Amino acid sequence: MGVAGCGKSSAGAAVAQLLGLPLVEGDEFHPPSNTEKMRQGIALTDVDRSEWLHALGQELQRHPTGAVLTCSALKKSYRDGLRSAAPGLRFVFLDIPPATAHARVTARAGAHLFPPSLVNSQFATLESPVQEPLVLHLDATLPLATLSAQAAQWLQAGVLPRTIPSPRSTPL
């Protein structure tokens, strides 16, 4: 989980492969209206995201043995909704500086539905999950292999200091 450009899709795919779990690419669950808004450079609202988050929760429920979900999950309320759908859900927070996120999104412009003009809105919306239970905080500027290995190791360990349950699924 994290803002655009933090590496959710790349890290999610790598972690899913390492753990032998299905990958659920969150962007594929946006309704067409959300996709169009983002392509036009219009930031999504809580109302826009509600249908998407509900669909992601339903998809997590379809994977009772686990899955890796790529999802921004920017607000605590969004994460709590996903937690309600999948008790024991754990989050890997890919934390990235704004300038780096902007550079990454700019580099992929045209190849992704999310334009660079929306990066700042993601940081404005982000509510850090660092103090929440079942959250691993990683520096998104680390090499992909390092990020993926650390996330997979944490997920396989099944515990995080100050938390208890094992996950069914994990958003990145």
Backbone hydrogen bonds, N-H to C=O, Kabsch-Sander energy under -0.5 kcal/mol:
donor,donor_aa,acceptor,acceptor_aa,energy
2,G,72,S,-0.6
6,C,3,V,-1.7
11,A,7,G,-3.0
12,G,8,K,-2.8
13,A,9,S,-2.2
14,A,10,S,-2.0
15,V,11,A,-2.9
16,A,12,G,-2.7
17,Q,13,A,-2.0
18,L,14,A,-2.5
19,L,15,V,-2.5
20,G,16,A,-1.1
21,L,16,A,-2.2
24,V,68,V,-3.4
25,E,23,L,-0.6
26,G,24,V,-0.9
26,G,70,T,-1.3
28,E,25,E,-1.7
29,F,26,G,-2.0
30,H,27,D,-1.3
34,N,31,P,-0.9
35,T,31,P,-1.9
36,E,32,P,-2.6
37,K,33,S,-2.0
38,M,34,N,-2.6
39,R,35,T,-2.4
40,Q,36,E,-1.7
41,G,38,M,-1.7
42,I,37,K,-3.0
43,A,41,G,-0.6
49,R,45,T,-2.3
50,S,46,D,-1.4
51,E,47,V,-0.7
52,W,48,D,-0.7
53,L,49,R,-3.0
54,H,50,S,-2.2
55,A,51,E,-2.2
56,L,52,W,-2.2
57,G,53,L,-2.4
58,Q,54,H,-2.3
59,E,55,A,-2.2
60,L,56,L,-2.5
61,Q,57,G,-1.7
62,R,58,Q,-0.9
62,R,59,E,-0.7
63,H,60,L,-1.7
66,G,63,H,-2.0
68,V,22,P,-2.7
69,L,67,A,-0.6
69,L,170,T,-2.7
70,T,24,V,-2.6
71,C,69,L,-0.6
79,R,75,K,-2.1
80,D,76,K,-3.0
81,G,77,S,-1.8
82,L,78,Y,-1.9
83,R,79,R,-2.6
84,S,80,D,-2.1
85,A,81,G,-1.5
86,A,82,L,-1.9
89,L,86,A,-1.7
90,R,169,S,-1.6
91,F,134,L,-2.6
92,V,171,P,-2.0
93,F,91,F,-0.6
93,F,136,L,-3.2
94,L,1,M,-2.9
94,L,92,V,-0.7
95,D,93,F,-1.1
95,D,138,L,-2.8
101,A,97,P,-2.4
102,H,98,P,-2.7
103,A,99,A,-2.2
104,R,100,T,-2.4
105,V,101,A,-2.6
106,T,102,H,-2.5
107,A,103,A,-2.0
108,R,104,R,-1.1
109,A,106,T,-1.2
110,G,112,H,-0.6
111,A,108,R,-2.4
112,H,108,R,-0.6
118,L,115,P,-1.9
119,V,116,P,-1.6
122,Q,118,L,-1.4
122,Q,119,V,-0.6
123,F,119,V,-1.6
124,A,120,N,-2.1
125,T,121,S,-1.6
126,L,122,Q,-2.1
127,E,74,L,-3.3
128,S,126,L,-0.6
132,E,129,P,-2.3
135,V,132,E,-0.5
136,L,91,F,-2.8
137,H,135,V,-0.5
138,L,93,F,-3.0
138,L,136,L,-0.6
140,A,95,D,-3.1
140,A,138,L,-0.7
142,L,139,D,-1.8
147,L,143,P,-2.6
148,S,144,L,-2.9
149,A,145,A,-2.0
150,Q,146,T,-2.6
151,A,147,L,-2.6
152,A,148,S,-2.8
153,Q,149,A,-2.5
154,W,150,Q,-2.2
155,L,151,A,-2.6
156,Q,152,A,-2.6
157,A,153,Q,-2.0
158,G,154,W,-1.2
163,T,160,L,-2.3
170,T,67,A,-2.4
172,L,69,L,-4.0
